[in-house]
């Protein structure tokens, strides 16, 4: 009979042993916005359009630590400063200095690039 008296105590130990166990840790929630990949960083961020030489529309893109307001202003200033001789140069327009920026493009190139010494970069692509 002694063995039957131990049975309820053993049964209780087995049942209660699962109650004190720590639950499995919850999975971390996914980040709200994933970090940009290298391809996304190279692609840049679109910033709208500016009027270029002879009123041509140019799509503005920034790369690095430059905001859209600065990018569009630099490109507006560049196109306003660009002379007809520079715009039609066989070597391509530029380089033209606009503040801390230097802008230009190759001959017949639809992309105007501007950069600074601290590696900020903006582009305007003629559409």
C-alpha positions in Angstrom: 0.0 0.0 0.0 2.9 2.4 0.6 3.6 2.4 -3.1 0.1 3.5 -3.9 0.4 6.5 -1.5 3.5 7.7 -3.4 1.7 7.6 -6.7 -0.4 10.7 -6.2 2.6 12.7 -5.0 4.7 11.6 -8.1 1.8 12.5 -10.4 1.6 16.0 -8.8 5.3 16.5 -9.3 5.0 15.6 -13.0 2.1 17.9 -13.5 3.7 20.9 -11.7 7.1 20.5 -13.3 5.7 22.1 -16.5 4.2 25.1 -14.7 7.4 26.7 -13.6 9.2 26.4 -16.9 10.1 29.7 -18.7 8.2 30.2 -21.9 10.2 30.3 -25.1 11.3 33.9 -25.9 9.1 35.8 -28.3 10.6 36.5 -31.7 11.8 40.1 -32.1 9.4 42.2 -34.1 10.5 43.1 -37.6 12.0 46.6 -38.0 9.5 49.3 -39.1 11.7 50.3 -42.0 14.6 48.1 -43.1 18.0 49.7 -43.6 18.6 50.6 -47.3 20.6 48.1 -49.3 23.7 49.1 -51.3 21.6 49.2 -54.5 19.0 51.5 -52.9 21.8 53.8 -51.6 23.2 54.0 -55.1 19.8 54.6 -56.6 19.3 57.7 -54.5 16.1 59.5 -53.4 13.9 61.3 -55.9 13.2 65.0 -55.2 10.8 66.1 -58.0 11.8 68.2 -61.0 13.5 71.5 -61.9 13.5 73.4 -65.2 16.9 73.0 -66.9 18.5 74.7 -69.9 15.9 76.1 -72.3 13.1 75.0 -69.9 13.8 71.2 -70.2 12.4 69.2 -67.3 15.0 67.5 -65.1 14.3 64.9 -62.5 16.3 65.5 -59.3 17.9 62.7 -57.3 20.0 63.1 -54.1 22.6 60.7 -52.7 24.2 61.0 -49.3 23.5 63.7 -46.7 21.7 66.2 -48.8 18.1 67.2 -48.6 15.7 67.8 -51.5 15.4 71.5 -50.8 19.1 72.0 -51.1 19.4 69.8 -54.2 16.7 71.5 -56.1 18.1 75.0 -55.2 21.6 74.0 -56.3 20.3 72.7 -59.6 18.1 75.8 -60.2 21.1 78.0 -59.5 23.3 75.9 -61.9 20.8 76.0 -64.8 20.4 79.8 -64.2 24.1 80.3 -64.2 24.8 78.1 -67.2 25.6 80.3 -70.3 24.6 79.3 -73.8 28.3 78.8 -74.7 28.7 76.4 -71.7 25.5 74.6 -72.5 26.5 73.9 -76.1 30.2 73.2 -75.4 31.6 70.2 -77.3 33.1 69.0 -74.0 29.7 69.3 -72.3 28.4 71.9 -69.9 30.5 72.7 -66.9 32.2 72.5 -64.6 30.2 75.3 -63.0 30.7 76.1 -59.3 27.5 76.8 -57.3 28.5 77.5 -53.7 30.2 74.4 -52.3 28.9 72.4 -55.3 30.6 71.7 -58.7 28.1 70.8 -61.5 28.5 69.6 -65.1 27.9 66.8 -67.5 29.5 65.2 -70.5 28.7 66.1 -74.2 25.1 65.1 -75.1 24.7 63.5 -71.6 21.1 63.8 -70.3 22.4 63.6 -66.7 23.8 66.7 -64.9 25.9 65.7 -61.8 26.8 68.0 -58.9 29.1 67.0 -56.0 30.9 68.5 -53.0 34.3 67.7 -51.5 32.6 65.9 -48.6 31.1 63.4 -51.1 27.5 64.7 -51.3 26.0 64.2 -54.7 22.9 65.2 -56.6 21.8 64.5 -60.2 19.3 66.0 -62.6 18.2 63.7 -65.5 16.6 65.4 -68.5 13.2 63.8 -69.2 
